[in-house]
Amino acid sequence: MIDPSLLALPIVQVFGGLGLVLWIAQLLFTISIAQAKGLNWFLWGLGALLFPLLAFLAVLGMPDRKQRLLIRLMGEQLQSIKETGVRLHDRSSHPKFSRPAAEDAALEQAISS
């Protein structure tokens, strides 16, 4: 049996307190990573309370939902651009850079002559 008086030793108290501080820091770090990735931070925090290292490694391996949503939205926009026929490098489709037809005709005549 372990002598209960050993728990009163200063070294045991210091390392026990250090372990508690590291456990809380790991819990907060796991929650912040889950929240940054768009995951349910409460469930990941509960998992980190019960299984600290396992939950931390699992949340690191989870895909980033926010990034996946952004990539999907960019892909949908690109598909709609392809369907409408607007070219990304074509400045004439933008109202700021468009010229009246008379200016285009005058420019073409100046170039051809």
C-alpha positions in Angstrom: 0.0 0.0 0.0 1.0 3.6 -0.6 1.6 5.6 2.5 -0.8 8.6 2.5 1.9 10.7 4.0 3.7 10.6 0.7 1.1 12.8 -0.8 2.1 15.6 1.5 5.6 15.7 0.1 6.3 19.0 -1.7 7.6 17.3 -4.9 4.4 15.3 -5.2 2.3 18.4 -4.7 4.4 20.3 -7.3 4.1 17.7 -10.0 0.5 17.0 -9.2 -0.3 20.7 -9.7 1.8 20.8 -12.9 -0.1 17.8 -14.2 -3.4 19.6 -13.5 -2.2 22.8 -15.2 -1.1 20.8 -18.3 -4.4 18.9 -18.4 -6.4 22.1 -18.4 -4.1 23.7 -21.0 -4.5 20.7 -23.3 -8.3 20.8 -22.8 -8.4 24.5 -23.8 -6.1 23.9 -26.7 -8.3 21.0 -28.0 -11.4 23.2 -27.7 -9.8 26.1 -29.6 -8.7 23.8 -32.4 -12.1 22.2 -32.7 -13.8 25.6 -32.7 -11.3 26.9 -35.4 -12.1 23.9 -37.6 -15.8 24.4 -37.3 -16.4 21.4 -35.2 -18.6 21.0 -32.1 -16.3 22.4 -29.4 -18.5 21.2 -26.5 -18.3 17.5 -27.5 -14.6 17.7 -28.3 -14.1 19.4 -24.9 -16.0 16.6 -23.2 -13.9 14.1 -25.0 -10.7 15.9 -24.0 -11.9 15.8 -20.3 -12.3 12.0 -20.5 -9.5 11.0 -23.0 -7.1 14.0 -23.2 -4.4 12.7 -25.6 -6.8 10.7 -27.8 -9.2 13.7 -28.3 -6.3 16.0 -29.0 -4.8 13.8 -31.7 -8.3 13.1 -33.1 -9.2 16.8 -33.4 -5.8 17.5 -35.1 -6.7 14.8 -37.7 -10.2 16.1 -38.4 -10.8 18.0 -41.7 -11.4 21.7 -41.5 -15.1 22.2 -42.2 -14.7 26.0 -42.8 -12.0 25.4 -45.4 -14.0 22.7 -47.2 -17.1 25.0 -47.3 -15.0 27.8 -48.8 -13.5 25.5 -51.4 -16.9 24.2 -52.3 -18.3 27.8 -52.7 -15.4 28.8 -54.9 -15.9 25.7 -57.1 -19.6 26.6 -57.5 -18.7 30.1 -58.4 -16.2 28.9 -60.9 -18.7 26.6 -62.4 -21.2 29.4 -62.8 -18.6 31.5 -64.5 -17.9 28.7 -66.9 -21.6 28.3 -67.6 -22.1 32.0 -68.3 -19.1 32.2 -70.6 -17.5 35.1 -68.7 -13.7 34.9 -68.9 -11.8 35.9 -65.9 -9.2 37.8 -67.8 -11.7 39.6 -70.1 -11.9 43.2 -68.8 -14.5 44.2 -71.3 -17.3 42.5 -69.3 -16.6 44.8 -66.4 -18.6 48.1 -66.5 -15.6 50.1 -65.3 -13.4 49.0 -68.3 -16.1 48.7 -71.0 -15.9 51.2 -73.9 -18.7 52.4 -76.2 -18.9 50.7 -79.6 -17.8 53.9 -81.4 -14.5 54.0 -79.5 -13.9 50.3 -80.3 -14.5 51.0 -84.1 -12.2 54.0 -84.0 -9.5 52.0 -82.2 -9.8 49.2 -84.7 -9.4 51.6 -87.6 -6.4 53.2 -86.0 -4.7 49.8 -85.6 -5.5 48.6 -89.1 -4.1 51.7 -90.8 
